[in-house]
């Protein structure tokens, strides 16, 4: 069964949506993940990729972020992401 997309939400190649489209509560949030170059980054236990990572779209709420360096050093952060919290720093996690 396919989902019908309302005409106002259809994307047209080469055209931008109207600026007045608002992000609905619960819509994905673009989050910047800061990790040391070459670190293997996981989000909620799933491998995402190696740093550097630009941004990732995540559902608002609490997520577990981890980074593992090529030498095996691991760092982990549990952070809430939302419109006000869009950056997670794994590069300095665990530093004193």
N, C-alpha and C positions, 0 to 999 in steps of 0.2 A: 504494500500500500504506500503510495507516494504522498508526500506532504505538498499542499498547495501553498505557494509563496505569494502573499499579497503583492499586487503590482507596485505599491509604494516601496517595497523592500527589495525588488529585483535589482541586480547590479548590471550595468551596461558597460562593456569594455571601453576604456578610455574616458569614462565620465565619472565624476565624483558624486557621492550622495549629497543631498542638501545639508548645509552646516547645522541646521536646527535639529537634526536627528540626535536624540539624547541616549546615553547609555542607560539601559534599564538596570534596576537593582538585581544583582545576581548575574549580570553579564560578565564575561571574562575581563580580567584586568591584565594589562601589559606590565610585567614585572621584570626589572633589570636584576640579573644575578651576577654578582661580582665574585670571581674566583681566580685563583692563581692560574696563569697560563699553563695548559697541559693537564690540569686537574680533570678527573672524570666526575661529572656532576650528575647526581640523582635527585629526582623530585618524587616524594612519596614512595621511595623505594625503587622507582623505575629509572633506568638509565636514560638520561636526556642527551648527553653528549660531552664533548671536551671543551674546556674554557679556552679562548674567550667565547662567551655567549652574549649575544646582543640583548634580546628580550624574549620572553615567553608569555603566552596568554594562559592565565590560570583562572579557575573559578575563585571568587572571593571566599575567604575563610582561612583556616589554619592548615599549613602544609609543612612537611618535613623535607628539608634541603640538606644534602650532604655532598662533600667533595673529597676525593681521594687523589693524592698526588702520585706521580709516577713512582716515587720512593715508598709509597704505602701509607703515608701520613693521612689520617682521616679527620675531618672536621664536620660537625653537624649543627644545624640550627633549625629550631621549630619556630616558624614565624606566621603571623596573620597577614594576609595580603588583602587589600581593598583599595578604594580610590585614594585614600590618604597614605597608604603604605605600599609602595611600588618598588622597593629596592631591598634586596637580601644580600648581605655581605658575608660570604664564606671565606674570603681571603684573609680576614683578620679574626675569624671565629677561633676561640681558644687561645688567642694571644693574651699575654698578661702585660 
